[in-house]
Amino acid sequence: MSKNIILFGKNNCGLCQGWKKKLENFNISFQYIDIEKPENLAEFTYQGFVNIPVLVIGEKKFEGVKPSDLTIEDIQAILQE
């Protein structure tokens, strides 16, 4: 079973945009959820998140994580679990 990657963020968030670029540069498929849209903010809040960016890889959740905090190898290892 493959794991999905979801990135919760905002367009004016430098860290969020850094994650988008990092994942795109390594051709890692992900879903971007812009929390500036009310329906997406509701989902973000429902999940109990407070800080952006949030990177969700399968069941693992990383809140307020910087792009430098996780390497591509770390992400690939989580995807392989």
Biotite code that builds the C-alpha atoms (Angstrom):
import biotite.structure as struc

atoms = struc.array([
    struc.Atom([0.000, 0.000, 0.000], chain_id="A", res_id=1, res_name="MET", atom_name="CA", element="C"),
    struc.Atom([1.517, 3.316, -1.016], chain_id="A", res_id=2, res_name="SER", atom_name="CA", element="C"),
    struc.Atom([1.475, 6.270, 1.313], chain_id="A", res_id=3, res_name="LYS", atom_name="CA", element="C"),
    struc.Atom([0.234, 9.692, 0.336], chain_id="A", res_id=4, res_name="ASN", atom_name="CA", element="C"),
    struc.Atom([2.025, 12.909, 1.162], chain_id="A", res_id=5, res_name="ILE", atom_name="CA", element="C"),
    struc.Atom([-0.033, 15.937, 2.115], chain_id="A", res_id=6, res_name="ILE", atom_name="CA", element="C"),
    struc.Atom([1.387, 19.404, 2.666], chain_id="A", res_id=7, res_name="LEU", atom_name="CA", element="C"),
    struc.Atom([-0.776, 21.898, 4.548], chain_id="A", res_id=8, res_name="PHE", atom_name="CA", element="C"),
    struc.Atom([0.393, 25.466, 4.033], chain_id="A", res_id=9, res_name="GLY", atom_name="CA", element="C"),
    struc.Atom([-0.233, 29.003, 2.814], chain_id="A", res_id=10, res_name="LYS", atom_name="CA", element="C"),
    struc.Atom([1.026, 30.747, -0.298], chain_id="A", res_id=11, res_name="ASN", atom_name="CA", element="C"),
    struc.Atom([2.730, 33.541, 1.681], chain_id="A", res_id=12, res_name="ASN", atom_name="CA", element="C"),
    struc.Atom([4.597, 31.096, 3.950], chain_id="A", res_id=13, res_name="CYS", atom_name="CA", element="C"),
    struc.Atom([8.266, 30.775, 3.012], chain_id="A", res_id=14, res_name="GLY", atom_name="CA", element="C"),
    struc.Atom([8.677, 27.390, 4.697], chain_id="A", res_id=15, res_name="LEU", atom_name="CA", element="C"),
    struc.Atom([5.565, 26.060, 2.939], chain_id="A", res_id=16, res_name="CYS", atom_name="CA", element="C"),
    struc.Atom([6.886, 27.205, -0.426], chain_id="A", res_id=17, res_name="GLN", atom_name="CA", element="C"),
    struc.Atom([10.255, 25.672, 0.438], chain_id="A", res_id=18, res_name="GLY", atom_name="CA", element="C"),
    struc.Atom([8.579, 22.312, 0.989], chain_id="A", res_id=19, res_name="TRP", atom_name="CA", element="C"),
    struc.Atom([6.693, 22.599, -2.292], chain_id="A", res_id=20, res_name="LYS", atom_name="CA", element="C"),
    struc.Atom([9.932, 23.286, -4.180], chain_id="A", res_id=21, res_name="LYS", atom_name="CA", element="C"),
    struc.Atom([11.828, 20.528, -2.397], chain_id="A", res_id=22, res_name="LYS", atom_name="CA", element="C"),
    struc.Atom([9.195, 17.882, -3.134], chain_id="A", res_id=23, res_name="LEU", atom_name="CA", element="C"),
    struc.Atom([8.767, 19.060, -6.734], chain_id="A", res_id=24, res_name="GLU", atom_name="CA", element="C"),
    struc.Atom([12.542, 19.123, -7.347], chain_id="A", res_id=25, res_name="ASN", atom_name="CA", element="C"),
    struc.Atom([12.792, 15.475, -6.309], chain_id="A", res_id=26, res_name="PHE", atom_name="CA", element="C"),
    struc.Atom([9.637, 14.490, -8.243], chain_id="A", res_id=27, res_name="ASN", atom_name="CA", element="C"),
    struc.Atom([7.865, 13.363, -5.090], chain_id="A", res_id=28, res_name="ILE", atom_name="CA", element="C"),
    struc.Atom([4.122, 13.324, -5.554], chain_id="A", res_id=29, res_name="SER", atom_name="CA", element="C"),
    struc.Atom([2.143, 15.254, -2.943], chain_id="A", res_id=30, res_name="PHE", atom_name="CA", element="C"),
    struc.Atom([-1.152, 17.002, -2.362], chain_id="A", res_id=31, res_name="GLN", atom_name="CA", element="C"),
    struc.Atom([-0.938, 20.679, -1.404], chain_id="A", res_id=32, res_name="TYR", atom_name="CA", element="C"),
    struc.Atom([-3.744, 21.989, 0.795], chain_id="A", res_id=33, res_name="ILE", atom_name="CA", element="C"),
    struc.Atom([-3.928, 25.785, 1.002], chain_id="A", res_id=34, res_name="ASP", atom_name="CA", element="C"),
    struc.Atom([-5.317, 26.601, 4.456], chain_id="A", res_id=35, res_name="ILE", atom_name="CA", element="C"),
    struc.Atom([-6.309, 30.092, 3.328], chain_id="A", res_id=36, res_name="GLU", atom_name="CA", element="C"),
    struc.Atom([-9.399, 28.467, 1.828], chain_id="A", res_id=37, res_name="LYS", atom_name="CA", element="C"),
    struc.Atom([-12.083, 28.119, 4.539], chain_id="A", res_id=38, res_name="PRO", atom_name="CA", element="C"),
    struc.Atom([-12.872, 24.466, 3.822], chain_id="A", res_id=39, res_name="GLU", atom_name="CA", element="C"),
    struc.Atom([-9.164, 23.583, 4.003], chain_id="A", res_id=40, res_name="ASN", atom_name="CA", element="C"),
    struc.Atom([-8.654, 25.597, 7.185], chain_id="A", res_id=41, res_name="LEU", atom_name="CA", element="C"),
    struc.Atom([-11.529, 23.640, 8.726], chain_id="A", res_id=42, res_name="ALA", atom_name="CA", element="C"),
    struc.Atom([-9.782, 20.338, 7.880], chain_id="A", res_id=43, res_name="GLU", atom_name="CA", element="C"),
    struc.Atom([-6.454, 21.672, 9.202], chain_id="A", res_id=44, res_name="PHE", atom_name="CA", element="C"),
    struc.Atom([-8.112, 22.668, 12.478], chain_id="A", res_id=45, res_name="THR", atom_name="CA", element="C"),
    struc.Atom([-10.111, 19.425, 12.692], chain_id="A", res_id=46, res_name="TYR", atom_name="CA", element="C"),
    struc.Atom([-6.841, 17.474, 12.466], chain_id="A", res_id=47, res_name="GLN", atom_name="CA", element="C"),
    struc.Atom([-5.635, 19.414, 15.527], chain_id="A", res_id=48, res_name="GLY", atom_name="CA", element="C"),
    struc.Atom([-2.867, 21.314, 13.759], chain_id="A", res_id=49, res_name="PHE", atom_name="CA", element="C"),
    struc.Atom([-1.825, 24.790, 14.851], chain_id="A", res_id=50, res_name="VAL", atom_name="CA", element="C"),
    struc.Atom([1.463, 25.563, 13.067], chain_id="A", res_id=51, res_name="ASN", atom_name="CA", element="C"),
    struc.Atom([2.334, 25.442, 9.387], chain_id="A", res_id=52, res_name="ILE", atom_name="CA", element="C"),
    struc.Atom([3.769, 23.906, 7.402], chain_id="A", res_id=53, res_name="PRO", atom_name="CA", element="C"),
    struc.Atom([2.419, 20.461, 8.176], chain_id="A", res_id=54, res_name="VAL", atom_name="CA", element="C"),
    struc.Atom([3.779, 17.497, 6.257], chain_id="A", res_id=55, res_name="LEU", atom_name="CA", element="C"),
    struc.Atom([1.746, 14.305, 6.516], chain_id="A", res_id=56, res_name="VAL", atom_name="CA", element="C"),
    struc.Atom([3.364, 11.136, 5.191], chain_id="A", res_id=57, res_name="ILE", atom_name="CA", element="C"),
    struc.Atom([1.040, 8.191, 5.607], chain_id="A", res_id=58, res_name="GLY", atom_name="CA", element="C"),
    struc.Atom([0.302, 8.103, 9.343], chain_id="A", res_id=59, res_name="GLU", atom_name="CA", element="C"),
    struc.Atom([3.260, 10.303, 10.350], chain_id="A", res_id=60, res_name="LYS", atom_name="CA", element="C"),
    struc.Atom([2.613, 13.991, 10.916], chain_id="A", res_id=61, res_name="LYS", atom_name="CA", element="C"),
    struc.Atom([5.265, 16.705, 11.085], chain_id="A", res_id=62, res_name="PHE", atom_name="CA", element="C"),
    struc.Atom([3.946, 20.060, 12.258], chain_id="A", res_id=63, res_name="GLU", atom_name="CA", element="C"),
    struc.Atom([5.921, 23.292, 11.876], chain_id="A", res_id=64, res_name="GLY", atom_name="CA", element="C"),
    struc.Atom([8.691, 21.366, 10.142], chain_id="A", res_id=65, res_name="VAL", atom_name="CA", element="C"),
    struc.Atom([11.384, 23.145, 8.111], chain_id="A", res_id=66, res_name="LYS", atom_name="CA", element="C"),
    struc.Atom([12.448, 21.717, 4.737], chain_id="A", res_id=67, res_name="PRO", atom_name="CA", element="C"),
    struc.Atom([15.932, 21.233, 6.214], chain_id="A", res_id=68, res_name="SER", atom_name="CA", element="C"),
    struc.Atom([14.544, 19.096, 9.088], chain_id="A", res_id=69, res_name="ASP", atom_name="CA", element="C"),
    struc.Atom([13.804, 16.085, 6.868], chain_id="A", res_id=70, res_name="LEU", atom_name="CA", element="C"),
    struc.Atom([16.019, 14.848, 4.062], chain_id="A", res_id=71, res_name="THR", atom_name="CA", element="C"),
    struc.Atom([14.676, 13.302, 0.897], chain_id="A", res_id=72, res_name="ILE", atom_name="CA", element="C"),
    struc.Atom([16.165, 10.035, 2.173], chain_id="A", res_id=73, res_name="GLU", atom_name="CA", element="C"),
    struc.Atom([14.141, 10.404, 5.387], chain_id="A", res_id=74, res_name="ASP", atom_name="CA", element="C"),
    struc.Atom([10.968, 10.940, 3.360], chain_id="A", res_id=75, res_name="ILE", atom_name="CA", element="C"),
    struc.Atom([11.699, 7.985, 1.079], chain_id="A", res_id=76, res_name="GLN", atom_name="CA", element="C"),
    struc.Atom([12.377, 5.759, 4.101], chain_id="A", res_id=77, res_name="ALA", atom_name="CA", element="C"),
    struc.Atom([9.020, 6.720, 5.638], chain_id="A", res_id=78, res_name="ILE", atom_name="CA", element="C"),
    struc.Atom([7.315, 5.995, 2.318], chain_id="A", res_id=79, res_name="LEU", atom_name="CA", element="C"),
    struc.Atom([8.936, 2.528, 2.305], chain_id="A", res_id=80, res_name="GLN", atom_name="CA", element="C"),
    struc.Atom([7.812, 1.607, 5.855], chain_id="A", res_id=81, res_name="GLU", atom_name="CA", element="C"),
])
